[in-house]
Amino acid sequence: MRKQGKLTKAERLELMILYEKGYSMRSIAKALGRSPNTISYEIKKNSVCGEYKAHKAHRKAHVRKRMSKFQWKKINQCDELREYIVTKLEQGLNPDEISGRMKLEKQSFYISKTAIYDWLRTSRGDYYCRYLYSKRYRIKKRKKKTRRVMIPDRIGITERSRGAHNRSRYGHWEEDTVVSGKQGSGALAVLIERRSRYVVIRKLNTLKPSEHVSVLKDCIQPLKVLSMTFDNGIENKNHAHLRIPTFFCDPYSSWQKGSVENVNKMIRQYIPKGSDISQYSESYIQWIQNRINEKPRKILGYRSAREVAILGKIIH
């Protein structure tokens, strides 16, 4: 994968959400169009007190970058360092080789290849650019690469019908996933009908988009479904295969599908956070679903979700 620029704030926010959901480094890298090494380095270098938070990471990276801009000034301030660099340039070494050799020889001074290049592009160092292989005095600017769309044919939640927004019609659903802890595998696909609060829970072996959409197809087949609302996780990229109207929350706005987020909290009573979901049986998952659907709910006038769903002909 070709080297790209530094991570943006938006990318760090996406990274944080996917990382907290338990995605692997490779999955996150694929979603952001980045190298797995970049993601690993970002989490290692910009975490604070063992936690990766996007805003803190962005600030930490900004401070480091700002300070690094002045590293080349060390060359003008240290005659010994400057003479070493000039001598090696005259011998045909490039800045990367000079920096690496400096470290290998355990010199009393050290500077990175980037700082050497920065110095060469100043009025003090441009004379020595003629010793570079390219003899280039300025940075060659590259055209920005068009960023890959994470979810194709995505339609925002604001386009959803009034019946879905105000819960006046049956058949509008929300969907989310509950994931295992870092040491576990497997996940749950969780669906909830917005008006009746009827819940469907299915077990997933992986969060691959192909498996996720296949399980959702089986879930909705016997149900009344007019639309489905998702978050922006990469497991939802094959949403068009459902052949129903699909909508997506705004980025980093999971509160816009609060019904399913509330159900996830109920599920966590029976499958605590950090658990290995692959260890739970299908029958236990079904038991949890029935337990939630048969529970009297104040918001439903103390009727159960199953009773309301039957009344609204969501299920038979």
C-alpha positions as CSV (number, residue, x, y, z in Angstrom):
1,M,0.0,0.0,0.0
2,R,1.4,3.4,-1.0
3,K,2.4,5.7,1.8
4,Q,-0.2,8.4,2.7
5,G,-0.3,11.5,4.8
6,K,-1.0,11.7,8.5
7,L,-4.3,10.5,10.0
8,T,-7.0,13.2,10.0
9,K,-9.2,13.9,13.0
10,A,-12.2,12.2,11.3
11,E,-10.1,9.1,10.7
12,R,-9.0,9.0,14.3
13,L,-12.7,9.2,15.3
14,E,-13.5,6.3,13.0
15,L,-10.5,4.4,14.3
16,M,-11.6,4.9,18.0
17,I,-15.2,3.6,17.3
18,L,-14.0,0.5,15.4
19,Y,-11.2,-0.2,18.0
20,E,-13.7,0.1,20.9
21,K,-16.0,-2.3,19.0
22,G,-13.2,-4.9,18.9
23,Y,-12.2,-4.8,15.3
24,S,-8.7,-6.1,14.4
25,M,-5.9,-3.8,13.2
26,R,-6.3,-5.2,9.7
27,S,-10.0,-4.7,9.6
28,I,-9.6,-1.1,10.8
29,A,-6.8,-0.5,8.3
30,K,-9.0,-1.9,5.5
31,A,-11.9,0.4,6.4
32,L,-9.7,3.5,6.5
33,G,-7.7,2.6,3.5
34,R,-4.5,2.6,5.6
35,S,-1.7,0.2,6.4
36,P,-2.1,-2.0,9.5
37,N,1.3,-0.7,10.6
38,T,-0.1,2.8,10.6
39,I,-3.1,1.8,12.7
40,S,-0.9,-0.1,15.2
41,Y,1.6,2.8,15.4
42,E,-1.2,5.3,15.9
43,I,-2.7,3.4,18.8
44,K,0.7,2.7,20.4
45,K,2.0,6.3,20.1
46,N,-1.1,8.4,20.7
47,S,-2.9,6.5,23.4
48,V,-3.1,8.3,26.8
49,C,-3.0,6.3,30.0
50,G,-3.5,3.1,28.1
51,E,-6.7,4.4,26.4
52,Y,-7.1,5.5,22.8
53,K,-9.4,8.6,22.6
54,A,-9.6,10.4,19.3
55,H,-9.5,14.0,20.5
56,K,-6.6,13.4,22.9
57,A,-4.7,11.4,20.2
58,H,-5.2,14.1,17.7
59,R,-3.9,16.8,20.1
60,K,-0.9,14.6,21.1
61,A,0.0,14.0,17.4
62,H,-0.3,17.7,16.6
63,V,2.1,18.7,19.4
64,R,4.6,16.1,18.3
65,K,4.4,17.2,14.7
66,R,4.7,20.9,15.7
67,M,7.8,20.2,17.7
68,S,9.4,18.0,15.0
69,K,9.3,20.9,12.6
70,F,12.2,22.5,14.5
71,Q,14.4,19.5,14.8
72,W,16.5,20.6,11.8
73,K,17.7,23.6,13.7
74,K,19.9,21.3,15.8
75,I,22.1,21.0,12.7
76,N,22.8,24.7,12.6
77,Q,23.5,24.8,16.3
78,C,25.9,21.8,16.4
79,D,29.0,22.2,14.3
80,E,30.1,18.6,14.8
81,L,26.7,17.3,13.7
82,R,26.6,19.5,10.6
83,E,30.1,18.5,9.6
84,Y,29.2,14.8,10.0
85,I,26.2,15.2,7.7
86,V,28.0,17.2,5.1
87,T,30.9,14.7,5.0
88,K,28.5,11.7,4.5
89,L,26.5,13.6,1.8
90,E,29.8,14.2,0.0
91,Q,30.5,10.4,0.2
92,G,27.2,9.7,-1.5
93,L,25.1,8.7,1.4
94,N,21.4,9.8,1.5
95,P,19.8,11.2,4.7
96,D,18.3,7.8,5.7
97,E,21.7,6.2,5.5
98,I,23.3,9.0,7.4
99,S,20.7,8.9,10.2
100,G,21.0,5.1,10.4
101,R,24.8,5.1,10.4
102,M,24.8,7.8,13.1
103,K,22.8,5.5,15.3
104,L,24.9,2.4,14.5
105,E,28.1,4.2,15.4
106,K,26.6,5.5,18.6
107,Q,27.6,9.0,18.0
108,S,27.1,11.6,20.8
109,F,24.6,13.3,18.5
110,Y,21.6,12.1,16.5
111,I,19.0,13.4,14.1
112,S,16.3,11.8,12.0
113,K,16.4,11.5,8.2
114,T,13.3,13.8,8.1
115,A,15.1,16.5,10.0
116,I,18.1,16.2,7.6
117,Y,15.8,16.6,4.6
118,D,14.1,19.6,6.2
119,W,17.5,21.2,6.8
120,L,18.5,20.6,3.2
121,R,15.4,22.6,2.1
122,T,16.4,25.7,4.1
123,S,18.8,28.4,2.9
124,R,21.5,27.0,5.1
125,G,21.3,23.5,3.6
126,D,20.1,23.8,0.0
127,Y,23.7,24.1,-1.2
128,Y,24.2,20.4,-0.3
129,C,21.1,19.2,-2.2
130,R,23.4,18.6,-5.2
131,Y,24.8,15.5,-3.3
132,L,21.4,13.9,-3.2
133,Y,20.6,11.2,-5.9
134,S,17.7,13.3,-7.2
135,K,19.4,16.6,-6.8
136,R,16.0,17.9,-5.9
137,Y,15.7,21.1,-3.9
138,R,11.9,21.1,-3.3
139,I,9.4,18.5,-2.2
140,K,7.5,16.9,-5.1
141,K,3.8,17.4,-4.4
142,R,1.5,14.5,-5.0
143,K,-2.1,14.7,-6.1
144,K,-4.5,13.7,-3.3
145,K,-5.8,10.2,-3.7
146,T,-9.6,10.0,-3.8
147,R,-10.7,8.3,-0.6
148,R,-12.6,5.1,-0.9
149,V,-16.3,5.2,0.1
150,M,-16.7,3.1,3.2
151,I,-20.4,2.3,2.7
152,P,-21.6,2.5,-0.9
153,D,-25.1,3.9,-1.7
154,R,-25.4,5.3,1.8
155,I,-28.5,7.3,2.6
156,G,-28.6,9.5,5.7
157,I,-31.1,9.1,8.5
158,T,-32.7,12.5,7.7
159,E,-34.2,10.9,4.5
160,R,-36.1,8.4,6.6
161,S,-39.9,8.6,6.3
162,R,-42.0,10.4,8.9
163,G,-43.6,7.1,10.0
164,A,-40.2,5.8,11.0
165,H,-39.2,9.0,12.8
166,N,-42.3,9.4,14.9
167,R,-42.9,5.7,15.3
168,S,-46.4,6.1,13.9
169,R,-46.1,3.0,11.6
170,Y,-45.1,-0.5,12.3
171,G,-42.3,-2.1,10.3
172,H,-39.4,0.3,10.7
173,W,-36.4,-1.3,12.3
174,E,-33.0,-0.4,13.9
175,E,-30.0,-2.8,13.8
176,D,-26.7,-3.0,15.7
177,T,-24.0,-5.5,16.7
178,V,-22.8,-6.6,20.1
179,V,-19.2,-7.8,20.0
180,S,-17.0,-10.1,22.1
181,G,-14.1,-9.0,24.2
182,K,-10.6,-8.8,22.8
183,Q,-9.8,-12.4,23.7
184,G,-13.1,-13.7,22.3
185,S,-14.8,-14.2,18.9
186,G,-18.3,-14.0,17.5
187,A,-20.9,-11.3,17.8
188,L,-24.6,-10.7,17.9
189,A,-26.9,-9.0,15.3
190,V,-29.6,-7.1,17.2
191,L,-32.7,-5.8,15.5
192,I,-35.6,-3.9,17.1
193,E,-38.9,-2.7,15.6
194,R,-39.2,1.0,16.5
195,R,-42.9,1.1,17.4
196,S,-43.5,-2.3,19.2
197,R,-39.9,-2.6,20.5
198,Y,-39.9,-6.2,19.4
199,V,-36.4,-7.6,19.4
200,V,-34.7,-10.2,17.2
201,I,-31.2,-11.5,18.2
202,R,-29.0,-13.7,16.1
203,K,-25.5,-15.1,16.6
204,L,-22.7,-14.2,14.2
205,N,-19.4,-16.1,13.8
206,T,-17.7,-13.0,12.3
207,L,-18.5,-9.4,11.4
208,K,-17.7,-10.0,7.7
209,P,-20.2,-8.0,5.6
210,S,-21.2,-11.1,3.7
211,E,-22.1,-13.2,6.8
212,H,-23.8,-10.2,8.4
213,V,-26.1,-9.5,5.5
214,S,-26.9,-13.2,5.1
215,V,-28.0,-13.5,8.8
216,L,-30.1,-10.3,8.4
217,K,-31.9,-11.8,5.4
218,D,-32.9,-14.8,7.4
219,C,-34.0,-12.6,10.3
220,I,-36.3,-10.3,8.3
221,Q,-37.9,-13.0,6.0
222,P,-40.8,-13.7,8.3
223,L,-41.2,-10.2,9.6
224,K,-42.9,-7.0,8.4
225,V,-40.0,-4.7,7.4
226,L,-40.5,-1.3,5.7
227,S,-37.0,0.0,6.4
228,M,-33.8,-0.6,8.4
229,T,-31.5,1.9,10.2
230,F,-27.8,1.1,10.7
231,D,-24.7,2.8,12.1
232,N,-21.6,3.2,9.9
233,G,-19.8,0.0,10.8
234,I,-18.1,-1.8,7.9
235,E,-20.2,-4.9,8.6
236,N,-23.1,-2.9,7.0
237,K,-21.5,-2.3,3.6
238,N,-23.6,-4.9,1.8
239,H,-26.9,-3.4,3.0
240,A,-28.2,-3.1,-0.6
241,H,-28.5,-6.9,-0.7
242,L,-31.4,-6.8,1.7
243,R,-33.5,-5.1,-1.0
244,I,-35.3,-2.9,1.4
245,P,-34.9,0.9,2.1
246,T,-31.8,1.3,4.4
247,F,-30.7,4.4,6.3
248,F,-27.6,5.4,8.2
249,C,-27.0,7.5,11.3
250,D,-24.7,10.5,11.1
251,P,-21.1,9.7,11.8
252,Y,-20.4,9.3,15.6
253,S,-24.1,9.7,16.4
254,S,-25.2,6.3,17.7
255,W,-27.8,8.1,19.9
256,Q,-29.9,8.5,16.7
257,K,-30.8,4.8,17.0
258,G,-31.3,4.9,20.7
259,S,-33.8,2.0,20.8
260,V,-31.4,-0.6,19.8
261,E,-28.6,0.9,22.0
262,N,-31.0,0.5,24.9
263,V,-31.6,-3.2,24.0
264,N,-27.9,-3.8,23.9
265,K,-27.8,-2.7,27.6
266,M,-30.5,-5.2,28.4
267,I,-28.5,-8.0,26.6
268,R,-25.4,-7.1,28.6
269,Q,-27.3,-8.2,31.8
270,Y,-27.1,-11.7,30.4
271,I,-23.8,-11.5,28.4
272,P,-21.5,-9.1,30.3
273,K,-19.1,-6.8,28.3
274,G,-15.9,-8.5,27.5
275,S,-17.5,-12.0,27.2
276,D,-16.6,-14.5,24.5
277,I,-19.9,-14.6,22.6
278,S,-18.8,-17.8,20.7
279,Q,-19.2,-19.7,24.0
280,Y,-22.9,-18.9,24.3
281,S,-25.3,-21.4,22.7
282,E,-28.0,-20.6,20.2
283,S,-30.7,-21.7,22.6
284,Y,-29.4,-19.3,25.3
285,I,-29.4,-16.4,22.8
286,Q,-33.1,-17.4,21.9
287,W,-33.9,-17.4,25.6
288,I,-32.5,-13.9,26.0
289,Q,-34.6,-12.7,23.0
290,N,-37.8,-14.3,24.5
291,R,-37.0,-12.8,27.9
292,I,-36.8,-9.3,26.5
293,N,-39.8,-9.6,24.3
294,E,-42.0,-11.0,27.1
295,K,-41.1,-8.3,29.6
296,P,-43.9,-5.7,30.4
297,R,-42.7,-2.3,29.3
298,K,-43.9,1.0,30.7
299,I,-43.5,2.7,27.4
300,L,-45.9,0.1,25.9
301,G,-48.5,0.7,28.6
302,Y,-47.1,-2.3,30.5
303,R,-47.8,-4.7,27.6
304,S,-44.9,-6.8,26.3
305,A,-43.2,-6.2,23.0
306,R,-44.5,-9.5,21.7
307,E,-48.1,-8.6,22.5
308,V,-47.7,-5.2,20.6
309,A,-45.9,-6.8,17.7
310,I,-48.7,-9.4,17.2
311,L,-51.2,-6.5,17.4
312,G,-49.3,-4.6,14.7
313,K,-48.9,-7.7,12.6
314,I,-45.1,-7.6,12.8
315,I,-45.1,-11.2,13.7
316,H,-47.7,-14.0,13.6
